[in-house]
Amino acid sequence: KEAAGFDAEFMRLIAKEMSAKPTFMDTRFANLIMGVNLKKFDVIASTLYVTPERAKQIEYIPYMKTGGVLLALKDGSFKPQKPEDLCGKKVSSIQGAAWISKLKTVSDTTCAKQGLAAIDVREFPTSPEASQAVLSHAVDAQFEDAGVAKAAADKSGKLTLTSSIIYPVVVGLAVKKGNTELAQSLKSAISKAEITPEYKSLLAKYSVA
């Protein structure tokens, strides 16, 4: 019943540098940008990939490099290593993820040119629901952020990472545009946290950089 994962641990670490205590809100990924702009919360800390489209709506504070990986059943025969392996397959993903449009491009180009069926992406409100779809054989694989995927594989014991990082990307915290004071406070806290042993251990724990 406590917020868990890289972002939660990271926010606790930088909040300590700000002499603050974070309060976590369980919010659907698709509602994050709208929520921070409506002041329902102050900071987005949800492995939010930095994209030009999102940068028009929010102010980013970059802090990590990660990317997506593929997950499949540990005891299954299908072990995709790259997006092109997903032609004709059903793939689960969290709703609104940045890689969905990239998979569509692969589907429309590579798959189509080879005469293969399209990649059938099924979107779910949360990452655990996307993982459950793999476990219940509703889809063939899951496309997920590397840190989240590692946690899902470790906790389930039935899923395994089948690829290295795909579409490497920078991730940022985000605040409402114009909230300069908070953005500067977060940047300062991150700079202090980055030199601590706790931060280096956190990066290693979730296989990010």
Secondary structure as the mmCIF struct_conf table of DSSP 4:
data_model
#
loop_
_struct_conf.conf_type_id
_struct_conf.id
_struct_conf.beg_label_comp_id
_struct_conf.beg_label_asym_id
_struct_conf.beg_label_seq_id
_struct_conf.end_label_comp_id
_struct_conf.end_label_asym_id
_struct_conf.end_label_seq_id
BEND BEND1 GLY A 5 GLY A 5
HELX_RH_AL_P HELX_RH_AL_P1 PHE A 6 GLU A 17
TURN_TY1_P TURN_TY1_P1 MET A 18 SER A 19
HELX_RH_3T_P HELX_RH_3T_P1 PHE A 29 ASN A 31
HELX_RH_AL_P HELX_RH_AL_P2 LEU A 32 ASN A 37
TURN_TY1_P TURN_TY1_P2 LEU A 38 LYS A 39
BEND BEND2 LYS A 40 ASP A 42
STRN STRN1 ILE A 44 TYR A 49
HELX_RH_AL_P HELX_RH_AL_P3 PRO A 52 ALA A 55
TURN_TY1_P TURN_TY1_P3 LYS A 56 GLN A 57
STRN STRN2 ILE A 58 LEU A 73
TURN_TY1_P TURN_TY1_P4 LYS A 74 ASP A 75
BEND BEND3 GLY A 76 SER A 77
BEND BEND4 LYS A 82 LYS A 82
HELX_RH_3T_P HELX_RH_3T_P2 PRO A 83 LEU A 86
TURN_TY1_P TURN_TY1_P5 CYS A 87 GLY A 88
STRN STRN3 LYS A 90 ILE A 94
TURN_TY1_P TURN_TY1_P6 GLN A 95 GLY A 96
TURN_TY1_P TURN_TY1_P7 ALA A 98 ALA A 98
HELX_RH_AL_P HELX_RH_AL_P4 TRP A 99 VAL A 106
HELX_RH_PI_P HELX_RH_PI_P1 SER A 107 CYS A 111
HELX_RH_AL_P HELX_RH_AL_P5 ALA A 112 LYS A 113
TURN_TY1_P TURN_TY1_P8 GLN A 114 GLY A 115
HELX_LH_PP_P HELX_LH_PP_P1 LEU A 116 ILE A 119
STRN STRN4 ASP A 120 PHE A 124
BEND BEND5 PRO A 125 THR A 126
HELX_RH_AL_P HELX_RH_AL_P6 SER A 127 LEU A 135
TURN_TY1_P TURN_TY1_P9 SER A 136 HIS A 137
BEND BEND6 ALA A 138 ASP A 140
STRN STRN5 ALA A 141 ASP A 145
HELX_RH_AL_P HELX_RH_AL_P7 ALA A 146 SER A 156
BEND BEND7 GLY A 157 LYS A 158
STRN STRN6 LEU A 159 LEU A 161
BEND BEND8 SER A 163 SER A 164
STRN STRN7 ILE A 166 LYS A 176
TURN_TY1_P TURN_TY1_P10 LYS A 177 GLY A 178
HELX_RH_AL_P HELX_RH_AL_P8 THR A 180 ALA A 193
TURN_TY1_P TURN_TY1_P11 GLU A 194 ILE A 195
BEND BEND9 THR A 196 THR A 196
HELX_RH_AL_P HELX_RH_AL_P9 PRO A 197 LYS A 205
TURN_TY1_P TURN_TY1_P12 TYR A 206 SER A 207
#
